[in-house]
């Protein structure tokens, strides 16, 4: 007698975004999020070829730009509980691409489940020629159900490529191939209905789930040519933490240093590269405003984390009540750099 095994279950959670948008019937025909998670699955008949039971949950229906950190924290907490109860073997989250690189990283900090969590979306709404949502959903479900994805943390699947949440960047405003990982490339690909891993992540986020109970406001300021710091000064007075998107490997105008050094005594300040690829350094340059002088002034290097993800990590740490030393220690392995180890 042949032993029967239950099919694995994949939960598809919809947050809205372009993938869920249709033309408005009220006025100008512009796209707005209207489709439910169940609607998204109806556009992917090939899901029947995947040996899995696919269920749905419409958690929200917002543009990506309108999602909040509390929305994602609530989602992560509920998915964590569902994973602990064995409610699914994998989960797919669909959302708007405007903030996907940030929300995927935030979920990677808050979701500790072993079941794969895969984030995807679409660059073209369902009513447009060449809509990419159905293909991305199919690929994401394929990855979520794969045993090879188990234990890899939160992944992003787009255009049949699989990315680590900490490395993904949106690099184009309209292309269906908008997502890339400048430093590492994709972790794998979906080919002929299967996940093929090419590499595995070098680092996993530290568990920070269920601790975002304290308010915290974290700013992001971009260094630009000729900025005299006039606008930076009042901003530093109004935030609980700051991320500086700096030139190159971690450089700012030398005139900013007294301001930053003073502020770093009050609040944690992290510096990341505004380039979106590569790492901040620790001692290559030593002129005023260089990475070496900023570290000496008490700032924290983000390493390979880009400025957007550095802001997410700093916000979560502050909302979890972590002190300056804990923040420094967390950023070192998260950014794969040596700053503050020990």
TIDREN-930064 format. One record per residue (C-alpha): residue in three letters; y, z negated, x. Coordinates in steps of 0.05 Angstrom, whole numbers, plus 5000, padded with zeros to 4 digits. Layout:
BEGIN
alaYZX
...
This chain:
BEGIN
unk500050005000
unk506750215029
unk511849655039
unk518349775002
unk524849605036
unk531349504998
unk536849995015
unk542649715056
unk549049605017
unk555949865038
unk562149605003
unk568150095000
unk574749724992
unk580950104974
unk587949864992
unk591650504972
unk595250975018
unk595251735023
unk587751765012
unk588851464943
unk594951874924
unk595952394870
unk602152764847
unk606652374800
unk606852654729
unk613152284713
unk618552634754
unk618453024819
unk610953094831
unk611352694895
unk604952334916
unk603851604897
unk597651164903
unk593651194838
unk586251284855
unk581350714854
unk575750604904
unk570950884852
unk575251514846
unk574851614921
unk567251604920
unk567052124864
unk570152614913
unk564452514963
unk557952764931
unk554752785000
unk554352024998
unk547852114960
unk544852365025
unk546051685058
unk540351195048
unk544750625023
unk547450314960
unk554950414958
unk559249934917
unk566749924907
unk572649444904
unk579849644891
unk583349074927
unk590349374924
unk593850034911
unk599850044958
unk602750515010
unk600850295080
unk608050105094
unk607949595037
unk601749215059
unk603248515084
unk599948055135
unk598147595078
unk594748165041
unk590248295101
unk589047555114
unk586747475042
unk582248085047
unk579247845113
unk577847155085
unk574247435024
unk570247935065
unk568247375112
unk565546965054
unk561947575026
unk558847725093
unk556447005099
unk553047075031
unk549647725052
unk553448124999
unk553548755041
unk550749055105
unk557249415121
unk564249495093
unk569250075093
unk576649945082
unk580950545061
unk588450495068
unk594850855087
unk595351125157
unk602550895169
unk600150195188
unk592750315200
unk593050185275
unk596149505261
unk591949295202
unk585449485237
unk587349045296
unk589448475250
unk582748505214
unk579248485281
unk582747825295
unk581147525227
unk574247805208
unk568447485245
unk562647775205
unk556848125238
unk556648675186
unk560649275210
unk567749335183
unk570350045187
unk577550255171
unk579350965151
unk584351355110
unk587152065103
unk592952475128
unk592852955069
unk592852724997
unk587152924952
unk591053474917
unk592753844981
unk588754405013
unk584254135068
unk584553415043
unk581052995096
unk579752365056
unk572652545031
unk570252725101
unk573152085130
unk569951655076
unk563251985088
unk563751875163
unk566051155154
unk560250985108
unk555551305158
unk558150845212
unk558350225168
unk550950305150
unk548750435222
unk545249865258
unk548550115322
unk555349895295
unk553149185281
unk556648675325
unk561849165351
unk567548855312
unk572449245270
unk572150005281
unk576650575259
unk573351225238
unk577651845232
unk576252585240
unk568852425257
unk571051995316
unk569851245323
unk575150805355
unk576050085376
unk581249735334
unk584949465395
unk585850155426
unk587350615367
unk594150945361
unk597151405310
unk599851965354
unk602252485303
unk605952425237
unk602052965198
unk595953225236
unk588953065211
unk587352915284
unk592952405287
unk588951825315
unk587051735388
unk585751195439
unk590051405500
unk586750925549
unk579450965529
unk578151545483
unk573351465424
unk567450975427
unk563151485393
unk562552055343
unk559152215277
unk554552815286
unk549753095235
unk550252465193
unk549051975250
unk553151515293
unk552751685366
unk555751155410
unk558551385477
unk561150715502
unk561750005476
unk568049575475
unk569349175538
unk572548585501
unk572048275433
unk577847915399
unk577547155399
unk575846855331
unk582246675296
unk579946705224
unk582446245168
unk588145935207
unk594446315187
unk597545725151
unk604245655185
unk610246105176
unk612546515236
unk617347085245
unk616147535305
unk620948075326
unk619848735363
unk625349015406
unk625049675442
unk628449775509
unk632650405511
unk637250715562
unk644250415563
unk642849835516
unk647149255539
unk643148725501
unk648648575451
unk643948665392
unk638148315427
unk641847655436
unk642647465362
unk635647705346
unk632647235397
unk636146665361
unk632846825294
unk625546905311
unk619646465329
unk617046965379
unk618947645408
unk615348255434
unk619248705481
unk617149435483
unk619349555554
unk620250155599
unk614250385639
unk609749825666
unk614349265642
unk621649395660
unk628249225626
unk635549275648
unk637148755700
unk642948505656
unk637948265605
unk634447775651
unk638947165641
unk638347255566
unk630747335567
unk629646765616
unk633746295573
unk630246505509
unk623346445541
unk624545695548
unk624945655471
unk620146175444
unk614246585471
unk616447275493
unk611247815506
unk612748475541
unk608749105529
unk609749825552
unk613350265502
unk609350875526
unk603250725483
unk598350825540
unk596850465605
unk598049735622
unk603749285640
unk603249075713
unk604048405748
unk607048525817
unk608049255835
unk615649205828
unk620148625845
unk627248845828
unk631148455775
unk628448675707
unk621548855735
unk614948585711
unk614548095769
unk621247785753
unk619647745678
unk613147385691
unk616846905737
unk621846785681
unk616246565634
unk614947205595
unk607747415580
unk604848095597
unk601148465542
unk596848875590
unk593549455554
unk595649215485
unk601249645457
unk607449325428
unk605149375356
unk598649025369
unk601948515415
unk606448335357
unk600448255311
unk596847805361
unk603047375375
unk604347305300
unk597247075286
unk597346575343
unk603946285321
unk601646245248
unk595445885273
unk599745375309
unk597845565381
unk602345305436
unk605345705493
unk599545575541
unk594345775489
unk598346405474
unk598546585548
unk591046475557
unk589446885495
unk593647485517
unk590147535584
unk583247755559
unk586048085497
unk590348535541
unk585048585595
unk589848335648
unk589947735694
unk596447425669
unk595646695653
unk588146635665
unk585445955683
